[in-house]
């Protein structure tokens, strides 16, 4: 695969790389990418680093245009990009920098599988997940809801799913804000948005949403890992 990013990357240390201000006239701050050398090889294969440099043009941007280890090509910002701006210095608030309408969240689930048990069945596992979990544009889930229930989903969030048997109290306790946003107003949502979202209950939805299976290759806190029953791939 050819590299799409051929710009300068100055090594700060083993986990940080700098795009200097001199890369493009008009950059107000440098770009800094948090990644090791292995991840950096993947980052070079799309235009995310170019977007890190573009974000450095923002009025009032403070210190640096930052990119986290999961960086990949986005809209204005790269997905995984972070920037702070100073209002007093002409800074801006840009909810659409990445795509404010996506409303992504992250959930982490631990399985009881050891890598050695499934390493020869990864293809079958991926096919099964793809078959059983709807995702992508136009996907439809098995959960059918009425207009009234759809409004309740917006208000109750994860609590609605738990009440319907799709989760447990532990799920709520392990989710930010217990899976709901205080003050949610279903009347503020357009009918078109309701129509688009109604069939997507129980799916990953469209946009930049994905499901992945990972194996642990490093442990940093032995006591904490023992508490969660986590083991490293041997």
Steps between C-alpha positions, in 0.01 A plus 500: 500500500646837398536774758265798465687707759849601397532809716752552781464317831757589765547243776455654845522171689386139451133599508478854362562640151500865399377659177698828508333837441731546204320218312230739376504881498222613729521223759466675837629207709670167431311174473576219747403139435501251788602161360777245503692405185268210423189718508676773307537269200121469481447873555710578195259305278218758504471879516444530874841658563419762236186582695707537818696771317181663370355527852812695598362790292205558737480852647600506865625141510704430813838319513445232234263313274487161670426152366437195716626146420171404328531782246346446156361708217199710598314805368671821612688362797640150480299252705698488824610860461490747790547877507446769762446865408519819703190716452694810609745435215228467238438132566199312370262224607459252216249221580519382139878464493472122509126459450287593799193312378660155529485486883749214528549311823732220602420180690755239605398141575725226633455148366607180673694387194875462493670589175638150458144363506375711210807592293414238237136611484537874454351502151192310615468733800511812283242356258269411790523849649439659160199276443340545843565868568346739244718793399546752223271728300151357467550233766194395698490343843268246654374750759175657380378808682200731482529877467436534875768243583747675274448816705558297816829369361617858455403593857598184689795386287653178628241475777236433234707209367547356850128526572432303181744226594781603265744575781559490875538750780875448476489642148352825634749525783790455256374766258564873522197686640335158542431490127275807473538875466307711746256743339465311171207646305345261245288785361818669376568212259367538146257252349754418230754403767240277668418334169866435425580361844193292569616185320855522639425401861716198576757574228843661490345762274676668212795736499830434671373220727666163531542190711839341553650209688834557669754298693702638792873502432616722789395533864581823684329452839515141624256550790243677283527237228451224756185676624357496147626150423721620214789294365768580245541304177789261555 
